Amino acid sequence: MSRGIPKPDILDLIIPSSTNTIILFGNSITEWSFEQSNNGFGYQLEQYYMGKAQVCNRGVAGYTSSWLKEYFKDLMHEIREKTARPPLFFTIMIGANDACTPGMAQHVPLPEFERNIKGYVDEILTNPATEGTRVVLITCPPIGRPAPSQDALRIRGFRPDAIVDEAMVQAFKENMAFQTYLRKKQYAEKIMGIAKEYENATDRVAGLNCWKDFVDKALGKELSKVGTMTKDGEYEENYLPGSGLPAAVEFEQGTFTDGLHLGPQGYGLLSERLFELLFSKWPELRSQNLEGGDS
């Protein structure tokens, strides 16, 4: 595998051939979503589809859209060889690692990222083993950097009680954390653009804008205040939640565990939006409409 990244073992995870399956494919946000303590969407889907479908964890922490290619090939082979029916749906949530700082091993340039994502979707849509399988493309979330502390202000030469002005904001916009924040937004927008392309051609693909959902919830009533949105309805950059800027809105406690990975509140919001999307676009995916008994 490229760049010396070890290839994960997928073949020790067996899918019963007669069972409906749901595949969650991605990086650590997907892998860790199956932990009950996280209230993750993997765990929530397992509970909802209990007795109706097996929800398969195919998330690999630390991986990018490029590093997952060989893993995805093995996954499609596993589906072809070990399942009697196509999976009900895939979720694909990749991009948080791809969007890291250019020059780092995990960084994947945006054009390559787009090709990789489209390659995964095209394979699912055209492979006989996944005939009829639906795909939900989920964006990466933002990061959760706090507004600068008094110590951070002093380090940059500002008094803790200094009025937030253009010079102060610009000083914080130049740091690596804020640039990473903007790249997460850029990669999220690319996912939604890809989803839109497919949605115009097929009813088997949908996009879920996790980045926007997190930001909108954090802004909440702030959305109606002057300054948080521009006249064109775009976000006012200086107030973006989690951006680490002096006037930024804070995320609710529990949204993130470390500024990058999701906590119970963050996973809870993602799960809520995922279920809303699934059942509004594909009501046939409600558990009571599947074989295996009522629920």
C-alpha positions in Angstrom: 0.0 0.0 0.0 1.2 3.5 -0.8 3.3 5.7 1.7 4.0 2.7 3.9 0.6 2.7 5.5 -0.3 -0.8 6.8 -3.3 -2.4 5.1 -6.1 -3.2 7.6 -7.5 -6.7 7.8 -11.0 -6.8 6.5 -11.5 -10.5 6.0 -11.9 -11.3 9.6 -15.3 -9.5 9.6 -17.9 -11.9 8.3 -21.2 -10.8 6.8 -24.0 -13.5 7.0 -25.0 -14.2 3.5 -28.8 -14.1 4.1 -28.8 -10.9 6.1 -29.5 -7.3 5.0 -26.4 -5.2 5.4 -25.5 -1.6 5.8 -21.9 -0.5 5.2 -20.4 2.5 7.0 -17.2 3.4 5.2 -14.7 6.1 6.3 -12.1 7.1 8.8 -12.0 7.4 12.6 -15.2 9.3 12.9 -16.9 6.3 11.3 -14.9 3.7 13.2 -15.5 5.2 16.6 -19.2 5.8 15.9 -20.0 2.2 17.0 -19.0 2.9 20.6 -22.1 3.1 22.8 -20.4 5.8 25.0 -20.1 8.1 22.0 -23.8 7.8 21.0 -22.4 7.4 17.5 -24.4 6.9 14.3 -23.0 3.4 13.9 -24.3 2.4 17.3 -27.6 4.2 16.7 -28.1 2.4 13.4 -27.3 -1.0 15.0 -30.0 -0.3 17.6 -32.6 0.8 15.1 -32.0 -2.1 12.6 -31.6 -4.8 15.2 -33.0 -8.0 13.8 -33.4 -6.4 10.3 -29.9 -5.6 9.1 -26.3 -6.0 10.1 -24.5 -2.6 10.3 -20.9 -3.2 9.3 -18.1 -1.0 10.6 -15.7 -0.2 7.8 -14.1 2.9 9.2 -10.3 3.0 9.5 -8.8 5.6 11.8 -6.2 7.9 10.2 -6.9 7.0 6.6 -7.5 9.3 3.7 -9.5 8.9 0.5 -6.3 7.8 -1.3 -5.2 5.3 1.4 -8.6 3.6 1.5 -8.6 2.6 -2.1 -7.2 -0.9 -1.6 -9.3 -1.4 1.4 -12.4 -0.5 -0.6 -11.4 -3.1 -3.3 -11.3 -5.8 -0.6 -14.6 -4.5 0.8 -16.3 -4.8 -2.6 -14.9 -8.3 -3.0 -16.3 -9.2 0.5 -19.7 -8.0 -0.5 -19.6 -9.9 -3.8 -18.5 -13.2 -2.2 -20.3 -13.1 1.2 -23.6 -11.5 0.7 -26.7 -12.9 -1.0 -28.2 -9.5 -1.6 -26.8 -6.0 -2.2 -26.3 -3.8 0.9 -29.2 -1.5 1.7 -27.0 1.6 1.8 -23.4 2.8 2.2 -22.4 5.9 4.2 -19.1 7.4 3.0 -17.6 9.9 5.4 -14.1 10.8 4.3 -12.2 14.1 4.2 -11.2 15.1 7.7 -7.7 13.7 7.2 -7.5 14.7 3.5 -8.0 18.3 4.5 -5.0 18.5 6.8 -2.1 20.9 6.2 -0.4 20.6 2.8 2.9 18.9 3.2 1.7 16.5 5.8 1.5 12.8 4.8 -2.3 12.7 5.1 -3.0 15.7 2.9 -4.8 14.9 -0.3 -5.2 17.8 -2.8 -8.8 18.7 -3.6 -8.8 17.5 -7.2 -7.4 14.1 -6.2 -9.9 13.9 -3.3 -12.8 14.6 -5.7 -11.6 11.8 -8.1 -11.3 9.4 -5.2 -14.8 10.0 -3.9 -16.3 9.8 -7.3 -14.4 6.5 -7.9 -16.0 5.0 -4.8 -19.5 6.2 -5.7 -19.2 5.1 -9.4 -18.1 1.6 -8.3 -21.1 1.2 -6.0 -23.5 2.4 -8.6 -22.2 0.2 -11.4 -21.1 -3.0 -9.6 -23.6 -5.9 -9.9 -22.9 -6.8 -6.2 -24.3 -3.4 -5.1 -27.2 -3.1 -7.6 -29.8 -0.8 -6.0 -27.5 0.1 -3.1 -28.0 3.7 -2.0 -25.1 6.0 -1.0 -25.0 8.8 1.6 -22.0 11.1 1.2 -21.3 12.8 4.5 -19.1 15.8 4.8 -16.4 16.1 7.4 -17.4 18.3 10.4 -15.6 21.5 11.3 -12.9 21.5 13.9 -13.7 22.8 17.4 -11.0 25.4 18.4 -11.9 27.6 21.3 -11.7 31.4 21.1 -8.3 32.7 22.3 -7.6 32.7 26.0 -6.0 35.6 27.9 -2.6 33.9 27.6 -3.0 33.5 23.8 -3.9 37.2 23.6 -0.8 38.2 25.6 1.5 35.9 23.5 0.3 37.8 20.4 0.8 41.1 22.0 -2.8 42.0 22.8 -4.2 42.9 26.2 -6.9 40.4 27.4 -9.4 43.2 27.6 -8.4 44.6 24.2 -11.3 45.4 21.8 -11.5 42.9 19.0 -10.4 44.8 15.9 -9.3 43.9 12.4 -5.7 43.6 13.3 -6.4 41.2 16.1 -8.7 39.0 13.9 -6.1 39.0 11.1 -3.4 37.8 13.5 -5.4 34.8 14.4 -6.5 34.1 10.8 -2.9 33.6 9.8 -2.3 30.6 12.1 -2.4 27.0 11.0 -5.5 26.1 13.0 -7.6 28.6 11.2 -6.3 27.6 7.8 -7.1 24.0 8.6 -10.6 25.1 9.6 -11.1 26.8 6.2 -9.9 23.6 4.4 -12.4 21.5 6.3 -15.1 23.8 5.0 -13.7 23.6 1.4 -13.6 19.8 1.5 -17.2 19.7 2.9 -18.4 22.0 0.1 -16.7 19.7 -2.4 -18.6 16.6 -1.0 -21.9 18.5 -1.3 -21.0 19.5 -4.9 -20.3 15.9 -5.8 -23.5 14.7 -4.1 -25.4 17.3 -6.1 -24.0 16.0 -9.4 -25.1 12.5 -8.6 -28.5 13.5 -7.2 -29.2 15.1 -10.6 -28.6 11.8 -12.3 -29.9 9.1 -9.9 -32.1 8.7 -6.9 -29.5 6.4 -5.2 -27.2 9.1 -3.9 -27.7 11.8 -1.3 -25.5 14.3 0.5 -25.4 15.2 4.2 -23.8 18.4 5.1 -22.4 17.6 8.6 -20.2 20.8 8.5 -23.2 23.1 8.0 -25.4 21.2 10.5 -22.7 21.7 13.2 -22.2 25.3 12.4 -25.9 26.2 12.2 -26.6 24.5 15.5 -23.8 26.3 17.3 -24.9 29.7 15.9 -28.5 28.9 16.8 -30.3 32.2 17.6 -27.0 34.0 16.6 -28.0 33.4 13.0 -30.5 36.2 13.3 -28.0 38.7 14.7 -26.3 41.3 12.6 -22.8 40.1 11.8 -23.2 36.3 11.8 -24.4 36.2 8.2 -23.6 38.4 5.2 -26.2 40.1 3.0 -25.9 37.2 0.6 -26.8 34.6 3.3 -23.2 33.4 3.7 -21.5 32.9 7.0 -19.6 35.8 8.4 -16.1 34.3 8.7 -15.2 36.1 11.9 -18.0 34.4 13.9 -17.6 30.8 12.6 -18.0 28.4 15.5 -14.8 26.5 16.4 -12.6 28.7 14.2 -10.5 29.9 17.1 -11.0 33.6 16.2 -11.5 36.2 18.9 -15.2 36.7 18.2 -16.0 33.1 17.3 -19.1 31.3 18.7 -18.3 28.3 20.9 -19.6 24.8 20.2 -21.7 23.1 22.9 -19.7 21.0 25.4 -19.6 17.4 24.2 -19.7 18.3 20.5 -16.0 17.4 20.2 -13.6 15.4 22.4 -10.3 17.0 21.3 -11.3 19.6 18.7 -11.2 17.1 15.9 -13.1 13.9 16.9 -16.7 13.9 17.9 -18.2 13.6 21.4 -21.7 12.4 22.3 -23.4 15.7 21.4 -21.7 15.8 18.0 -22.4 12.2 17.2 -26.0 12.8 18.4 -26.5 15.6 15.9 -25.0 13.6 13.1 -27.2 10.6 13.9 -30.3 12.8 14.0 -29.6 14.3 10.6 -28.7 11.0 9.1 -32.0 9.4 10.1 -33.9 12.4 8.8 -32.2 12.2 5.5 -32.6 8.4 5.1 -36.3 8.3 5.8 -37.2 11.4 3.9 -35.4 10.3 0.7 -35.9 6.6 1.0 -38.9 5.7 3.3 -38.5 2.1 2.2 -35.5 2.0 4.5 -37.6 2.3 7.7 -37.1 -0.9 9.7 -40.8 -1.9 9.5 -40.5 -2.0 5.7 -37.7 -4.5 5.8 -37.9 -8.3 6.0 -37.3 -9.9 9.4 -40.3 -8.8 11.5 -41.7 -5.5 12.7 -40.0 -2.9 14.8 
